[in-house]
Amino acid sequence: MNAFLKTIATAAVIATLSHAAQAQEINFGIISTESQQNLKPKWQPFLDDMKKETGLDVKPFFASDYAGVIEGMRFGKVQLAWYGNKSAMEAVDRAGGEIFAQTVDADGNPGYWSLVLAPKDSKLTSVDDVLTCDKSLNFGLGDPNSTSGFLVPTTFIFSARGVDPKTCFKNLTNANHETNAMAVANGQLDAATNNTESLALIEKNNPAAFAKIKVIWKSPLIPSDPIVWRNDLAPAVKDKLKTFFLTYGTDKSKGDAAREKKVLAGLSWAPFKASTNDQLLPIRVMELTKAIAKLDADQKMSADEKQAAIARLKAERAAFEERIQKASKS
């Protein structure tokens, strides 16, 4: 009996230790702005430093699209992730995510901008040229969960003019920023969405392709990308991660701050700053503006039904706008 009890006790200890070890594993989600082949060498030094400084077993998690990282967080396969604002909003609303840090542009910009690109020798010079909607052009949008590749241009270009991109172009495709830029440079697309950060990488890594591209539209400022963790992470794990992110590359870092700044530069970033879910408020306003425009153009709804639905969305948008104003004053 004693031997039996000892066996059970040993098994319980092993199970407990095994569970503790598993609890320390952190899968870091990386959205697919570029190919995995290009993303992995940029991120690996940063992830290695995170593993070393936090003592957590940090592993990269790649997916073929943004939704893969969101769903990974939703089902507990991703505990921490770099998102754009639109995909972060999905993670916060559907996957138990919470923003705790924000990236900072390497040049000190407070955010970045969505772009529409066209071939350098194209006759297209503005989005008005793009929106002839005679189905003669091939247009590239970003991933549906991309802020700069999809939400912002949909809001400020298409919804603002009451245009449905699905009926406007000869072909409408969705791809990541890198793929869209190269398709424009190679003449496979007449125009496509992108952003200033991605275009800067194209200029650095592929100057020949960059020389074949021009910008024909630039959006209002978009808040810098958030870093999101699952809200149910253990407090001790959160503390380790928050300390790492907010000290990395600064004079408070436990490592080599100068080398860490070079690692961040490889990601086109400066040291991180603290943030919260409130950074998503402008994105929520954009999403509601797009939804209102879509409802307004709906010919199948009755006038009363449409008016009531739009009124609800406008009230929700006004509440978010009020929160933005209060935040800016404080």
C-alpha positions as CSV (number, residue, x, y, z in Angstrom):
1,M,0.0,0.0,0.0
2,N,2.8,2.4,0.9
3,A,4.5,1.6,-2.5
4,F,1.2,2.3,-4.2
5,L,0.7,5.6,-2.4
6,K,4.3,6.7,-3.2
7,T,3.7,5.9,-6.9
8,I,0.6,8.0,-6.9
9,A,2.4,10.9,-5.1
10,T,5.3,10.7,-7.6
11,A,2.9,10.8,-10.5
12,A,1.1,13.8,-9.0
13,V,4.3,15.7,-8.6
14,I,5.4,14.9,-12.2
15,A,2.0,16.0,-13.5
16,T,2.1,19.2,-11.5
17,L,5.6,20.0,-12.8
18,S,4.6,19.1,-16.3
19,H,1.6,21.5,-16.1
20,A,3.8,24.3,-14.7
21,A,6.2,23.8,-17.5
22,Q,3.4,24.0,-20.1
23,A,2.0,27.1,-18.4
24,Q,5.3,28.8,-19.1
25,E,5.1,28.2,-22.8
26,I,4.3,31.4,-24.8
27,N,3.4,31.3,-28.4
28,F,3.9,34.7,-30.0
29,G,1.6,35.4,-32.9
30,I,3.0,37.3,-35.9
31,I,0.5,38.6,-38.5
32,S,1.3,37.9,-42.1
33,T,2.3,41.3,-43.4
34,E,5.1,39.5,-45.4
35,S,6.0,36.0,-46.1
36,Q,7.1,33.8,-43.2
37,Q,10.5,33.5,-44.8
38,N,11.0,37.3,-44.5
39,L,9.4,37.7,-41.1
40,K,11.1,35.0,-39.2
41,P,14.7,36.4,-39.3
42,K,13.5,39.8,-38.3
43,W,11.6,38.5,-35.3
44,Q,13.8,35.7,-34.0
45,P,16.4,37.9,-32.2
46,F,13.6,39.7,-30.4
47,L,11.9,36.5,-29.4
48,D,15.2,35.0,-28.3
49,D,15.8,38.0,-26.0
50,M,12.3,37.7,-24.6
51,K,12.9,34.1,-23.8
52,K,16.2,34.9,-22.1
53,E,15.0,37.8,-20.1
54,T,11.6,36.4,-19.0
55,G,12.5,32.8,-18.5
56,L,9.4,31.9,-20.6
57,D,9.6,29.4,-23.4
58,V,8.7,31.8,-26.2
59,K,8.0,30.4,-29.7
60,P,6.8,32.2,-32.9
61,F,3.4,31.4,-34.3
62,F,2.9,32.2,-38.0
63,A,-0.3,31.8,-40.0
64,S,-1.1,32.3,-43.6
65,D,-3.5,35.2,-42.8
66,Y,-4.4,37.5,-39.9
67,A,-7.4,35.4,-39.0
68,G,-5.1,32.5,-38.2
69,V,-3.4,34.5,-35.4
70,I,-6.7,35.8,-34.1
71,E,-8.2,32.3,-34.0
72,G,-5.0,30.9,-32.5
73,M,-5.4,33.4,-29.6
74,R,-9.1,32.6,-29.3
75,F,-8.5,28.9,-28.8
76,G,-5.5,29.3,-26.5
77,K,-2.8,28.4,-29.1
78,V,-1.5,32.0,-29.0
79,Q,-0.9,33.8,-25.7
80,L,0.8,36.9,-27.0
81,A,0.7,38.6,-30.4
82,W,1.7,41.6,-32.6
83,Y,-1.4,42.8,-34.4
84,G,-2.5,45.7,-36.5
85,N,-5.3,47.7,-34.9
86,K,-8.2,46.1,-36.8
87,S,-7.0,42.6,-36.1
88,A,-6.3,43.6,-32.4
89,M,-9.9,44.8,-32.2
90,E,-11.0,41.3,-33.4
91,A,-8.7,39.7,-30.8
92,V,-10.0,41.9,-28.0
93,D,-13.7,41.3,-28.9
94,R,-13.6,37.6,-29.8
95,A,-10.4,36.1,-28.5
96,G,-10.0,37.3,-24.9
97,G,-7.2,39.7,-25.9
98,E,-6.0,42.8,-24.1
99,I,-3.6,45.5,-25.3
100,F,-0.8,46.3,-22.9
101,A,1.9,47.9,-25.2
102,Q,2.2,49.7,-28.4
103,T,4.9,49.9,-31.1
104,V,6.7,53.2,-31.8
105,D,7.9,54.1,-35.3
106,A,11.7,54.1,-35.7
107,D,11.5,57.7,-36.9
108,G,9.4,58.9,-34.0
109,N,6.1,59.1,-35.9
110,P,3.0,58.7,-33.7
111,G,1.6,56.1,-36.1
112,Y,1.6,55.2,-39.8
113,W,-0.5,55.8,-42.9
114,S,-2.4,53.6,-45.3
115,L,-1.5,54.1,-49.0
116,V,-2.8,53.3,-52.4
117,L,0.0,52.4,-54.8
118,A,0.1,52.3,-58.6
119,P,2.8,51.5,-61.2
120,K,5.2,54.4,-61.7
121,D,4.4,54.8,-65.4
122,S,0.6,54.4,-64.8
123,K,-1.9,57.1,-65.9
124,L,-3.5,56.8,-62.5
125,T,-2.7,59.8,-60.3
126,S,-5.4,59.8,-57.7
127,V,-8.2,57.6,-56.2
128,D,-10.6,59.5,-58.4
129,D,-8.9,57.9,-61.4
130,V,-9.2,54.5,-59.7
131,L,-12.9,54.9,-59.0
132,T,-14.1,55.1,-62.6
133,C,-15.7,51.7,-61.7
134,D,-15.9,50.6,-65.3
135,K,-14.4,47.2,-64.5
136,S,-11.3,48.0,-66.4
137,L,-8.8,47.9,-63.5
138,N,-7.3,45.1,-61.3
139,F,-7.2,46.3,-57.7
140,G,-5.6,44.7,-54.6
141,L,-6.9,45.1,-51.1
142,G,-5.2,43.9,-48.0
143,D,-6.1,41.0,-45.6
144,P,-9.7,41.6,-44.4
145,N,-8.4,42.0,-40.9
146,S,-5.7,44.5,-41.9
147,T,-6.1,48.0,-40.6
148,S,-4.2,49.8,-43.3
149,G,-4.7,47.3,-46.1
150,F,-8.5,46.9,-45.7
151,L,-10.3,48.9,-43.0
152,V,-8.9,52.3,-43.6
153,P,-9.1,52.4,-47.4
154,T,-12.6,50.8,-47.3
155,T,-13.7,53.5,-44.9
156,F,-12.1,56.6,-46.4
157,I,-12.2,55.7,-50.1
158,F,-15.0,53.3,-50.9
159,S,-17.6,53.8,-48.1
160,A,-17.0,57.6,-48.2
161,R,-18.0,57.6,-51.8
162,G,-20.7,54.9,-51.7
163,V,-18.7,52.6,-53.9
164,D,-18.8,48.8,-53.6
165,P,-15.3,47.6,-54.6
166,K,-16.7,44.2,-55.6
167,T,-18.6,45.7,-58.4
168,C,-16.1,48.5,-59.3
169,F,-13.1,46.5,-60.6
170,K,-12.4,43.9,-63.2
171,N,-10.6,41.8,-60.5
172,L,-10.5,42.4,-56.8
173,T,-8.0,40.4,-54.8
174,N,-6.8,40.3,-51.1
175,A,-3.1,39.8,-50.2
176,N,-0.5,40.9,-47.7
177,H,1.3,44.2,-48.1
178,E,4.5,42.7,-49.6
179,T,2.5,40.7,-52.2
180,N,0.4,43.7,-53.2
181,A,3.4,46.0,-53.6
182,M,5.3,43.5,-55.7
183,A,2.2,42.9,-57.9
184,V,2.0,46.7,-58.5
185,A,5.7,46.9,-59.3
186,N,5.4,44.0,-61.8
187,G,2.3,45.4,-63.5
188,Q,0.0,42.6,-62.3
189,L,-2.2,45.1,-60.4
190,D,-3.3,48.5,-61.6
191,A,-3.4,49.7,-58.0
192,A,-3.3,48.3,-54.5
193,T,-3.4,49.2,-50.8
194,N,-0.3,49.3,-48.7
195,N,1.2,51.4,-45.8
196,T,4.1,53.6,-45.1
197,E,5.9,51.0,-43.0
198,S,5.7,48.3,-45.6
199,L,6.7,50.7,-48.4
200,A,9.8,51.7,-46.4
201,L,10.8,48.1,-46.2
202,I,10.3,47.7,-50.0
203,E,12.6,50.7,-50.5
204,K,15.2,49.2,-48.3
205,N,15.1,45.6,-49.4
206,N,14.1,45.9,-53.0
207,P,15.0,49.3,-54.4
208,A,14.4,48.1,-58.0
209,A,10.8,47.3,-57.2
210,F,10.4,50.5,-55.2
211,A,11.5,52.5,-58.2
212,K,8.5,51.1,-60.2
213,I,5.9,52.3,-57.6
214,K,4.2,55.6,-56.9
215,V,1.8,56.7,-54.1
216,I,-1.5,58.0,-55.3
217,W,-3.4,58.3,-52.0
218,K,-2.4,58.6,-48.3
219,S,-4.8,58.2,-45.4
220,P,-5.2,60.0,-42.1
221,L,-2.9,58.9,-39.3
222,I,-3.4,55.4,-38.0
223,P,-2.3,54.6,-34.4
224,S,0.8,52.4,-34.1
225,D,0.4,48.7,-33.8
226,P,-0.6,47.1,-30.5
227,I,0.9,44.2,-28.6
228,V,-1.9,42.0,-27.2
229,W,-1.9,39.2,-24.6
230,R,-4.6,36.8,-23.5
231,N,-6.3,38.4,-20.6
232,D,-6.3,35.1,-18.7
233,L,-2.5,34.8,-18.5
234,A,-1.2,34.5,-14.9
235,P,-0.4,37.8,-13.3
236,A,3.2,36.8,-12.8
237,V,3.6,36.0,-16.5
238,K,2.0,39.4,-17.4
239,D,4.4,41.2,-15.1
240,K,7.4,39.5,-16.8
241,L,6.1,40.3,-20.3
242,K,5.2,43.9,-19.5
243,T,8.5,44.6,-17.9
244,F,10.3,43.1,-20.9
245,F,8.4,45.1,-23.5
246,L,8.5,48.4,-21.7
247,T,12.2,48.3,-20.9
248,Y,13.5,46.6,-24.0
249,G,16.0,48.9,-25.8
250,T,15.9,51.5,-22.9
251,D,18.3,52.4,-20.1
252,K,16.2,50.2,-17.8
253,S,16.8,47.1,-19.8
254,K,18.4,44.1,-18.2
255,G,20.3,43.3,-21.4
256,D,22.4,45.2,-23.9
257,A,20.2,48.2,-24.7
258,A,22.3,49.3,-27.7
259,R,22.1,45.8,-29.3
260,E,18.3,45.7,-28.5
261,K,17.8,49.0,-30.3
262,K,19.4,47.5,-33.4
263,V,17.0,44.5,-33.1
264,L,14.1,46.9,-32.9
265,A,15.4,48.9,-35.8
266,G,15.3,45.7,-37.9
267,L,11.5,45.7,-37.2
268,S,11.4,49.5,-38.0
269,W,10.6,50.3,-34.4
270,A,11.9,52.3,-31.5
271,P,11.3,51.1,-27.8
272,F,7.7,50.3,-27.0
273,K,5.3,52.4,-24.9
274,A,2.5,51.3,-22.6
275,S,-1.0,51.2,-24.1
276,T,-4.6,50.0,-23.4
277,N,-7.7,48.9,-25.4
278,D,-8.5,52.6,-25.7
279,Q,-6.1,52.9,-28.6
280,L,-8.7,51.0,-30.6
281,L,-11.4,53.8,-30.2
282,P,-10.5,55.5,-33.6
283,I,-10.6,52.1,-35.3
284,R,-14.0,51.4,-33.8
285,V,-15.2,54.7,-35.2
286,M,-13.9,53.8,-38.6
287,E,-15.6,50.4,-38.5
288,L,-18.9,51.9,-37.5
289,T,-18.6,54.6,-40.2
290,K,-18.1,51.8,-42.8
291,A,-21.1,49.9,-41.4
292,I,-23.3,53.0,-41.6
293,A,-22.3,53.7,-45.2
294,K,-23.1,50.0,-46.1
295,L,-26.5,50.2,-44.5
296,D,-27.2,53.5,-46.2
297,A,-26.6,51.9,-49.6
298,D,-28.7,48.9,-48.8
299,Q,-31.7,48.9,-51.2
300,K,-33.4,45.8,-49.6
301,M,-34.2,47.3,-46.2
302,S,-37.3,49.2,-45.6
303,A,-36.8,52.9,-44.9
304,D,-37.9,52.7,-41.2
305,E,-35.8,49.6,-40.6
306,K,-32.8,51.3,-42.2
307,Q,-33.3,54.5,-40.3
308,A,-33.5,52.7,-36.9
309,A,-30.4,50.6,-37.6
310,I,-28.4,53.6,-38.7
311,A,-29.5,55.6,-35.7
312,R,-28.2,52.8,-33.4
313,L,-24.9,52.7,-35.1
314,K,-24.5,56.5,-35.0
315,A,-25.3,56.6,-31.3
316,E,-22.6,53.9,-30.7
317,R,-20.2,55.9,-32.8
318,A,-20.9,59.1,-31.0
319,A,-20.2,57.4,-27.7
320,F,-16.8,56.2,-28.9
321,E,-16.0,59.7,-30.3
322,E,-16.9,61.2,-26.9
323,R,-14.5,58.8,-25.2
324,I,-11.8,59.8,-27.7
325,Q,-12.3,63.5,-26.9
326,K,-12.1,62.8,-23.1
327,A,-8.9,60.8,-23.6
328,S,-7.3,63.6,-25.7
329,K,-8.1,66.2,-23.0
330,S,-6.6,64.0,-20.2
